[in-house]
Amino acid sequence: MESENGTVITEFIFLGLTQSQDIQLLVFVLVLIFYFIILPGNFLIIFTIRSDPGLTAPLYFFLGNLAFLDASYSFIVAPRMLVDFLSEKNVISYRGCLTQLFFLHFLRGGEGLLLVVMAFDRYIAICRPLHYSTVMNPRACYAMLLALWLGGFVHSIMQVVLILCLPFCGPNQLDNFFCDVPQVIKLACTDTFVVELLMVFNSGLMPLLCFLGLLASYAVILCHIRGSSSEAKNKAMSTGTTHIIVIFFMFGPCIFIYTRPFRAFPADKVVSLFHTVIFSFVESCHLHPSQPGSESFHEKGV
């Protein structure tokens, strides 16, 4: 990228998570442990769903895709972060930065929309059980899957295009351990107010609306099962609680980072670490198909 004064920005430098060697070593070990738990955990979910003929409900179809997205996402930030912990100078090319940013939001956007689809699936199974087989037929499931992939792509490509339109004439230091929208935009040598507003709408307002919509859908579901048997109610409550925890862990950091002006806060890096690495571990633990009560949302509808 060439600016008006002829300066060419070809790379960005990560300042990293912290300058403390002791903290870096601790985080390196923790991230490594999380990383080697996330991948086997997600592959185990996919293998279990594919190999068990009893796990054919749409819930498990979407759960397998969620595990695939989560496993793919774990390759975007964690490996590079581990390598950078052992390097003296952490540099990423301009194109590499945009590529990381694109896949980061493409996969996370797809995951967020997939959680919305899964909530819709559970709503139909419990609140409209007689219509379940008609609404959640295989063709509809594949159509919703295609829609969420397209939604994740549009969500991500909009941000990349907006950043491509910005001039960068130095400095090139990103105060983080990976490429993300707030840090990259702050390096642009132009007024970014309009771009920041568009980014807040795209990456902040939409996740906030999804978050509120998901909470509302679970509130309706919980109200609907009040008259069910104690066993069914307990199973549904158990499964609903785990999914609500996942929703908070996914959308909470996202809302904190993107629904405000792009100004640095002391907690930004910690929240980013949780959002990009630790959340995947939490998600794998809470959405395993063998967890107690995982079938409860469908026992009325299938």
C-alpha positions as CSV (number, residue, x, y, z in Angstrom):
1,M,0.0,0.0,0.0
2,E,1.4,3.3,-1.0
3,S,0.5,6.6,0.6
4,E,0.6,10.1,-0.8
5,N,4.1,10.8,0.5
6,G,5.4,7.6,-1.1
7,T,5.7,5.5,2.1
8,V,4.9,1.9,1.5
9,I,3.4,-0.2,4.3
10,T,4.3,-3.8,3.7
11,E,4.2,-5.2,7.2
12,F,2.9,-4.7,10.7
13,I,4.7,-5.4,14.0
14,F,2.9,-7.0,16.9
15,L,3.7,-5.5,20.3
16,G,2.4,-8.7,21.9
17,L,0.3,-9.5,24.9
18,T,2.8,-8.4,27.5
19,Q,6.5,-7.4,27.8
20,S,7.0,-9.5,30.9
21,Q,8.9,-12.7,30.1
22,D,7.4,-14.6,33.1
23,I,3.9,-13.7,32.0
24,Q,4.6,-14.6,28.4
25,L,6.0,-18.0,29.5
26,L,2.9,-18.6,31.6
27,V,0.5,-17.6,28.8
28,F,2.5,-19.7,26.3
29,V,2.1,-22.8,28.4
30,L,-1.6,-22.2,29.0
31,V,-2.4,-21.5,25.4
32,L,-0.5,-24.6,24.4
33,I,-2.5,-26.7,26.8
34,F,-5.8,-25.1,25.6
35,Y,-4.8,-25.6,22.0
36,F,-4.1,-29.3,22.4
37,I,-7.4,-29.7,24.2
38,I,-9.5,-27.8,21.7
39,L,-8.5,-29.7,18.6
40,P,-9.0,-33.2,19.9
41,G,-12.2,-32.1,21.7
42,N,-13.8,-30.8,18.5
43,F,-12.6,-33.7,16.4
44,L,-14.1,-36.0,19.0
45,I,-17.5,-34.2,18.7
46,I,-17.4,-34.6,14.9
47,F,-16.4,-38.2,15.0
48,T,-19.0,-39.0,17.7
49,I,-21.8,-37.4,15.6
50,R,-20.7,-39.1,12.4
51,S,-20.2,-42.5,13.8
52,D,-23.3,-42.8,16.1
53,P,-26.5,-43.6,14.0
54,G,-28.6,-42.3,16.8
55,L,-27.3,-38.7,16.5
56,T,-29.2,-37.8,13.4
57,A,-31.4,-34.9,14.7
58,P,-30.8,-31.4,13.2
59,L,-29.4,-30.5,16.6
60,Y,-26.4,-32.8,16.0
61,F,-26.1,-31.8,12.4
62,F,-25.6,-28.2,13.5
63,L,-23.4,-29.2,16.4
64,G,-21.0,-31.0,14.1
65,N,-20.8,-27.9,12.0
66,L,-20.2,-25.8,15.0
67,A,-17.3,-28.1,16.1
68,F,-15.8,-27.8,12.6
69,L,-16.0,-24.0,12.7
70,D,-14.4,-24.0,16.1
71,A,-11.6,-26.3,15.1
72,S,-11.0,-24.2,12.0
73,Y,-11.0,-21.0,14.1
74,S,-8.3,-22.5,16.4
75,F,-5.8,-22.4,13.5
76,I,-6.2,-18.6,12.9
77,V,-4.7,-17.0,16.0
78,A,-3.3,-19.7,18.4
79,P,-0.5,-21.2,16.3
80,R,0.9,-17.8,15.2
81,M,0.6,-16.6,18.8
82,L,2.7,-19.5,20.1
83,V,5.4,-18.9,17.5
84,D,5.5,-15.2,18.3
85,F,6.1,-15.9,21.9
86,L,9.4,-17.5,20.9
87,S,10.4,-14.8,18.5
88,E,12.2,-11.6,19.2
89,K,10.4,-9.6,16.5
90,N,6.8,-10.4,15.7
91,V,6.1,-9.3,12.1
92,I,3.2,-10.0,9.8
93,S,2.8,-8.8,6.2
94,Y,0.1,-6.4,5.2
95,R,-1.7,-9.1,3.2
96,G,-1.1,-11.7,5.9
97,C,-2.7,-9.3,8.4
98,L,-5.8,-8.8,6.2
99,T,-6.0,-12.6,5.6
100,Q,-5.9,-13.3,9.4
101,L,-8.6,-10.6,10.0
102,F,-10.8,-12.0,7.3
103,F,-10.8,-15.6,8.5
104,L,-11.1,-14.4,12.1
105,H,-14.4,-12.7,11.5
106,F,-15.6,-15.1,8.8
107,L,-15.5,-18.1,11.1
108,R,-16.6,-16.2,14.3
109,G,-19.4,-14.6,12.3
110,G,-20.5,-18.0,11.1
111,E,-20.4,-19.4,14.6
112,G,-22.6,-16.6,15.9
113,L,-25.2,-17.1,13.2
114,L,-25.0,-20.9,13.8
115,L,-25.9,-20.4,17.5
116,V,-28.9,-18.4,16.3
117,V,-29.9,-21.2,14.0
118,M,-29.5,-23.8,16.8
119,A,-31.7,-21.7,19.1
120,F,-34.3,-21.5,16.3
121,D,-34.1,-25.3,16.0
122,R,-34.7,-25.8,19.7
123,Y,-37.6,-23.3,19.7
124,I,-39.4,-25.2,17.0
125,A,-38.7,-28.5,18.6
126,I,-40.3,-27.4,21.9
127,C,-42.8,-24.7,21.1
128,R,-44.0,-26.0,17.7
129,P,-43.4,-29.8,17.9
130,L,-46.1,-30.7,15.4
131,H,-44.4,-28.5,12.8
132,Y,-40.9,-29.6,13.6
133,S,-40.5,-32.3,10.9
134,T,-41.8,-29.9,8.3
135,V,-39.8,-26.8,9.3
136,M,-36.5,-28.5,10.1
137,N,-36.4,-30.9,7.1
138,P,-33.0,-31.7,5.6
139,R,-33.4,-29.3,2.8
140,A,-34.1,-26.4,5.2
141,C,-31.2,-27.4,7.4
142,Y,-28.8,-27.2,4.5
143,A,-30.3,-23.9,3.3
144,M,-29.8,-22.4,6.8
145,L,-26.2,-23.7,6.8
146,L,-25.5,-22.1,3.5
147,A,-27.1,-18.9,4.7
148,L,-24.9,-18.7,7.8
149,W,-21.7,-19.3,5.8
150,L,-22.7,-16.5,3.4
151,G,-23.6,-14.3,6.3
152,G,-20.2,-14.9,7.9
153,F,-18.5,-14.1,4.5
154,V,-20.4,-10.9,4.0
155,H,-19.8,-9.8,7.6
156,S,-16.1,-10.3,7.2
157,I,-15.5,-9.1,3.6
158,M,-17.2,-5.8,4.5
159,Q,-14.5,-5.1,7.1
160,V,-11.7,-6.1,4.8
161,V,-12.9,-3.8,2.0
162,L,-13.3,-0.9,4.3
163,I,-9.7,-1.4,5.6
164,L,-8.4,-1.7,2.0
165,C,-9.7,1.8,1.3
166,L,-7.7,3.3,4.2
167,P,-4.3,4.9,3.6
168,F,-1.5,3.6,5.9
169,C,1.7,5.8,6.0
170,G,3.2,4.6,9.3
171,P,3.5,3.8,12.1
172,N,2.9,0.1,11.7
173,Q,2.9,-1.2,15.3
174,L,-0.2,-3.1,16.4
175,D,-0.7,-3.1,20.1
176,N,-2.0,-6.6,20.2
177,F,-0.9,-10.2,19.5
178,F,-3.0,-10.6,16.3
179,C,-4.6,-8.5,13.6
180,D,-8.0,-7.1,14.4
181,V,-10.2,-4.2,13.3
182,P,-9.7,-1.7,16.2
183,Q,-5.9,-1.9,16.2
184,V,-5.5,-1.8,12.4
185,I,-7.9,1.2,11.9
186,K,-6.1,3.2,14.5
187,L,-3.0,3.1,12.3
188,A,-4.7,4.7,9.3
189,C,-3.4,8.2,8.5
190,T,-6.8,9.7,7.9
191,D,-10.0,10.5,9.7
192,T,-11.6,7.1,10.5
193,F,-14.8,8.3,12.2
194,V,-17.2,7.0,9.5
195,V,-15.3,3.7,9.1
196,E,-15.4,3.2,12.9
197,L,-19.1,3.8,12.9
198,L,-19.6,1.3,10.1
199,M,-17.4,-1.2,11.9
200,V,-19.3,-0.7,15.2
201,F,-22.6,-1.4,13.3
202,N,-21.2,-4.5,11.6
203,S,-19.1,-6.1,14.4
204,G,-20.8,-4.6,17.4
205,L,-24.5,-3.9,16.9
206,M,-25.3,-7.1,15.0
207,P,-23.7,-9.4,17.6
208,L,-25.6,-7.4,20.3
209,L,-28.9,-7.9,18.5
210,C,-28.1,-11.7,18.1
211,F,-27.2,-11.9,21.8
212,L,-30.5,-10.3,22.9
213,G,-32.4,-12.4,20.4
214,L,-30.9,-15.6,21.7
215,L,-31.6,-14.6,25.3
216,A,-35.2,-13.9,24.4
217,S,-35.6,-17.2,22.6
218,Y,-34.3,-19.2,25.6
219,A,-36.6,-17.2,27.9
220,V,-39.6,-18.2,25.7
221,I,-38.4,-21.9,25.7
222,L,-38.0,-21.9,29.5
223,C,-41.4,-20.4,30.0
224,H,-42.9,-23.0,27.6
225,I,-41.5,-26.0,29.6
226,R,-42.8,-24.8,32.9
227,G,-45.7,-27.3,32.7
228,S,-43.5,-30.3,31.6
229,S,-42.6,-33.2,33.8
230,S,-39.8,-32.7,36.4
231,E,-37.4,-35.0,34.5
232,A,-37.9,-33.3,31.2
233,K,-37.8,-29.8,32.8
234,N,-34.5,-30.7,34.6
235,K,-32.9,-32.0,31.4
236,A,-34.0,-29.0,29.4
237,M,-32.8,-26.6,32.1
238,S,-29.4,-28.4,32.2
239,T,-28.9,-28.2,28.5
240,G,-30.3,-24.7,28.2
241,T,-28.0,-23.4,31.0
242,T,-24.9,-24.8,29.2
243,H,-25.9,-23.1,25.9
244,I,-26.7,-19.8,27.7
245,I,-23.2,-20.0,29.2
246,V,-21.7,-20.4,25.7
247,I,-23.7,-17.5,24.4
248,F,-22.4,-15.2,27.2
249,F,-18.8,-16.3,26.7
250,M,-19.0,-15.8,22.9
251,F,-21.0,-12.6,22.6
252,G,-19.8,-10.9,25.9
253,P,-16.2,-10.2,24.8
254,C,-17.4,-9.4,21.2
255,I,-19.8,-6.8,22.5
256,F,-17.1,-5.3,24.8
257,I,-14.6,-4.9,22.0
258,Y,-16.7,-3.8,19.1
259,T,-19.7,-1.8,20.5
260,R,-17.7,1.2,21.5
261,P,-15.3,3.7,19.9
262,F,-12.0,2.1,19.0
263,R,-10.0,3.4,22.0
264,A,-7.6,1.3,24.0
265,F,-8.7,-0.1,27.4
266,P,-6.5,-1.9,29.9
267,A,-8.6,-5.0,29.7
268,D,-8.6,-5.2,25.8
269,K,-5.8,-7.8,25.5
270,V,-7.1,-10.1,28.2
271,V,-10.6,-10.0,26.7
272,S,-9.1,-10.6,23.2
273,L,-7.1,-13.6,24.6
274,F,-10.3,-15.0,26.1
275,H,-12.3,-14.4,22.9
276,T,-9.8,-15.9,20.5
277,V,-8.3,-18.8,22.4
278,I,-10.0,-19.7,25.7
279,F,-13.6,-19.4,24.5
280,S,-13.0,-22.3,22.0
281,F,-12.1,-24.5,24.9
282,V,-15.2,-23.5,26.9
283,E,-17.4,-24.1,23.9
284,S,-15.9,-27.6,23.3
285,C,-16.6,-28.5,26.9
286,H,-20.1,-27.3,27.0
287,L,-21.4,-28.5,23.6
288,H,-20.2,-32.1,23.6
289,P,-23.0,-34.3,22.3
290,S,-22.7,-36.8,25.1
291,Q,-23.4,-34.3,27.9
292,P,-26.4,-35.1,30.1
293,G,-29.7,-33.8,28.7
294,S,-28.3,-32.9,25.2
295,E,-31.3,-34.7,23.7
296,S,-33.9,-33.0,25.9
297,F,-34.6,-30.2,23.5
298,H,-35.7,-32.7,20.9
299,E,-37.6,-35.3,22.8
300,K,-40.8,-33.4,22.1
301,G,-40.2,-32.6,18.5
302,V,-38.6,-35.7,17.0
